Amino acid sequence: MRKFLMLLMMLGLICLNAAALAGAPAAENNAANAVQCPFSERLNKVAAEENGAKAAVLYVNNANTTYDADIDRVVLENVQAALKTSACEYIDGTEFLGQLNENGIADITQAERADIADVFKGSGVDYVVLVQVEPFVRKEKVTVFTLGKEMTAVVPFKIFDVKSGKYIYNGKFTELAKDSSVIGDVGNKSVALKALETVNAKISGVITSRMAQVKN
């Protein structure tokens, strides 16, 4: 009888161990998913799905620098973050930009409202965000003790409401950044990106404030 009870206990332990091992991968997967998708990001995604607003971003970089990739990254990441904060789904507008070009509009800042509305008709897009980085204006500043540089960023920026056919915002940001050194020349890239930081802050402010106005 005792041997029979011992056998039952051993079988019970084996079953418990098997169940624990089976559950471990699922728990690890759940933990991994939680790390990969922060709560704030999931919350913004749910809000965007409930809101249903889609914003297509038409972006052009005319700066023509050796660090264009860095310019693209800081500008687009900033716009995407601002749209998430406003519970809008980010849509890559490259395809629509190509359609505007095919319609003879090489400069998006010169596009008429009717031109934009025509391209986005029936697309399901609610808002169009147009961002264009113009060539930086550079100035050298030389004193007795230092070598300095000024870089001015010029960024036309628009937000178009497809449904109403009107601009929510239509403007241009012009921001100056400067830096100097006593031991050598200052690089263009660091000063240019510094100017873009100020532009990005203003773009974020416009997106969040104007989107809040049209949604309320």
C-alpha positions as CSV (number, residue, x, y, z in Angstrom):
1,M,0.0,0.0,0.0
2,R,2.8,2.4,0.9
3,K,4.6,1.7,-2.4
4,F,1.4,2.4,-4.2
5,L,1.0,5.8,-2.5
6,M,4.6,6.7,-3.2
7,L,4.0,5.9,-6.9
8,L,1.0,8.1,-7.0
9,M,2.9,11.0,-5.4
10,M,5.8,10.6,-7.9
11,L,3.3,10.7,-10.8
12,G,1.7,13.8,-9.3
13,L,5.1,15.6,-9.1
14,I,5.9,14.6,-12.7
15,C,2.6,16.1,-13.9
16,L,3.1,19.3,-11.9
17,N,6.6,19.8,-13.4
18,A,5.4,19.2,-16.9
19,A,2.6,21.8,-16.5
20,A,5.1,24.3,-15.1
21,L,7.5,23.8,-18.0
22,A,4.7,24.1,-20.5
23,G,3.6,27.4,-19.0
24,A,7.1,28.9,-18.8
25,P,7.5,29.7,-22.6
26,A,4.1,31.4,-22.6
27,A,5.0,33.5,-19.6
28,E,8.4,34.4,-21.2
29,N,6.6,35.4,-24.5
30,N,4.2,37.6,-22.6
31,A,7.0,39.2,-20.7
32,A,8.9,39.8,-24.0
33,N,5.9,41.3,-25.6
34,A,5.4,43.6,-22.7
35,V,9.0,44.8,-23.0
36,Q,8.8,45.2,-26.8
37,C,5.5,47.2,-26.6
38,P,5.5,49.8,-23.8
39,F,2.2,50.6,-22.2
40,S,2.2,54.2,-23.4
41,E,2.7,53.0,-27.0
42,R,-0.1,50.5,-26.7
43,L,-2.3,53.2,-25.2
44,N,-1.6,55.6,-28.1
45,K,-2.2,52.8,-30.6
46,V,-5.6,52.1,-29.1
47,A,-6.5,55.7,-29.0
48,A,-5.6,56.1,-32.7
49,E,-7.7,53.1,-33.6
50,E,-10.7,54.5,-31.7
51,N,-10.2,58.0,-33.1
52,G,-9.7,56.6,-36.6
53,A,-7.7,59.7,-37.7
54,K,-5.0,59.1,-40.3
55,A,-2.4,61.7,-41.1
56,A,-0.2,61.3,-44.2
57,V,3.2,62.9,-44.0
58,L,4.6,64.4,-47.2
59,Y,8.3,65.1,-46.6
60,V,10.9,66.7,-48.8
61,N,14.6,67.3,-47.9
62,N,16.2,69.9,-50.1
63,A,19.1,70.6,-47.8
64,N,21.5,68.6,-50.0
65,T,24.1,67.9,-47.3
66,T,26.4,65.0,-46.5
67,Y,24.2,64.3,-43.4
68,D,20.8,64.2,-45.1
69,A,20.0,60.9,-43.5
70,D,20.4,62.4,-40.0
71,I,18.2,65.3,-41.0
72,D,15.5,62.9,-42.3
73,R,15.7,60.8,-39.1
74,V,15.3,63.7,-36.6
75,V,12.5,65.4,-38.5
76,L,10.4,62.4,-39.3
77,E,10.8,60.8,-35.8
78,N,9.7,64.1,-34.3
79,V,6.6,64.3,-36.6
80,Q,5.7,60.7,-35.9
81,A,6.0,61.2,-32.1
82,A,3.8,64.3,-32.2
83,L,1.1,62.5,-34.2
84,K,1.1,59.6,-31.8
85,T,0.6,62.1,-28.9
86,S,-2.4,63.5,-30.9
87,A,-3.8,59.9,-31.4
88,C,-3.3,60.1,-35.1
89,E,-2.0,57.2,-37.2
90,Y,1.1,58.0,-39.1
91,I,0.9,57.3,-42.9
92,D,4.0,57.4,-45.2
93,G,3.0,60.0,-47.8
94,T,5.7,59.0,-50.4
95,E,3.1,57.6,-52.8
96,F,1.0,60.7,-52.6
97,L,4.0,62.9,-53.1
98,G,4.8,61.0,-56.3
99,Q,1.2,61.7,-57.5
100,L,1.6,65.4,-56.9
101,N,4.9,65.3,-58.8
102,E,3.2,63.5,-61.7
103,N,0.5,66.2,-61.7
104,G,3.3,68.8,-62.3
105,I,3.8,70.0,-58.7
106,A,7.5,69.8,-58.0
107,D,7.4,72.0,-55.0
108,I,4.8,70.9,-52.4
109,T,4.9,74.3,-50.7
110,Q,3.4,75.7,-53.9
111,A,0.6,73.1,-54.1
112,E,-2.9,74.6,-54.1
113,R,-5.5,73.2,-51.7
114,A,-7.5,71.8,-54.7
115,D,-4.4,69.9,-55.8
116,I,-3.9,68.3,-52.5
117,A,-7.6,67.5,-52.1
118,D,-7.7,65.9,-55.5
119,V,-4.8,63.6,-54.7
120,F,-6.2,62.5,-51.4
121,K,-9.8,62.1,-52.5
122,G,-11.1,58.6,-51.5
123,S,-7.8,57.7,-49.8
124,G,-9.2,57.4,-46.3
125,V,-6.6,60.0,-45.1
126,D,-8.0,62.7,-42.8
127,Y,-5.0,65.1,-42.5
128,V,-2.0,65.9,-44.7
129,V,1.2,67.1,-43.0
130,L,3.6,68.8,-45.4
131,V,7.2,69.3,-44.2
132,Q,10.0,70.6,-46.4
133,V,13.6,71.2,-45.3
134,E,15.2,74.0,-47.3
135,P,19.0,74.4,-47.8
136,F,20.7,75.8,-44.7
137,V,22.0,79.3,-44.6
138,R,25.5,79.2,-43.3
139,K,27.7,82.1,-42.0
140,E,31.2,82.0,-40.6
141,K,32.0,84.1,-37.5
142,V,35.7,84.8,-36.9
143,T,37.0,86.7,-33.9
144,V,40.5,87.2,-32.5
145,F,40.1,84.2,-30.2
146,T,37.4,82.0,-31.7
147,L,36.1,80.4,-34.9
148,G,32.3,80.2,-35.1
149,K,29.5,79.2,-37.3
150,E,25.8,80.1,-37.7
151,M,23.3,77.9,-39.4
152,T,19.8,78.9,-40.2
153,A,17.2,76.2,-40.8
154,V,14.2,77.1,-43.0
155,V,11.3,74.6,-42.9
156,P,7.9,75.3,-44.6
157,F,5.2,73.4,-42.7
158,K,1.5,72.8,-43.4
159,I,-1.4,70.7,-42.0
160,F,-4.3,70.2,-44.4
161,D,-7.7,68.9,-43.4
162,V,-8.9,66.7,-46.3
163,K,-12.5,66.7,-45.2
164,S,-12.9,70.5,-45.0
165,G,-10.5,71.3,-47.7
166,K,-8.8,73.9,-45.6
167,Y,-5.4,74.4,-43.9
168,I,-5.3,73.9,-40.2
169,Y,-1.8,75.5,-40.3
170,N,0.2,77.1,-43.1
171,G,3.5,78.6,-42.2
172,K,7.3,78.4,-42.2
173,F,9.8,78.0,-39.4
174,T,13.1,79.9,-39.6
175,E,15.5,79.1,-36.7
176,L,19.1,80.1,-36.1
177,A,21.7,78.1,-34.2
178,K,25.3,79.0,-33.6
179,D,28.5,77.6,-32.1
180,S,32.1,78.5,-31.7
181,S,35.5,77.0,-30.8
182,V,38.9,78.3,-29.7
183,I,40.8,75.3,-31.0
184,G,39.4,74.7,-34.5
185,D,36.5,74.8,-36.9
186,V,33.0,73.9,-35.9
187,G,31.2,71.3,-37.9
188,N,28.2,72.2,-40.0
189,K,26.2,69.1,-39.0
190,S,26.1,69.8,-35.2
191,V,25.0,73.4,-35.7
192,A,22.4,72.5,-38.3
193,L,20.9,69.7,-36.2
194,K,20.8,72.2,-33.3
195,A,18.8,74.6,-35.4
196,L,16.4,71.7,-36.3
197,E,15.9,70.9,-32.7
198,T,14.2,74.3,-32.3
199,V,12.2,73.7,-35.4
200,N,11.1,70.3,-34.2
201,A,9.9,71.7,-30.9
202,K,7.7,74.2,-32.7
203,I,6.4,71.6,-35.2
204,S,5.4,69.3,-32.2
205,G,3.6,72.2,-30.6
206,V,1.6,73.0,-33.7
207,I,0.6,69.4,-34.3
208,T,-0.6,68.8,-30.8
209,S,-2.4,72.1,-30.4
210,R,-4.0,72.3,-33.8
211,M,-5.1,68.6,-33.9
212,A,-6.7,69.1,-30.5
213,Q,-8.7,72.1,-31.8
214,V,-10.1,70.3,-34.9
215,K,-11.0,67.2,-32.9
216,N,-12.9,69.0,-30.2
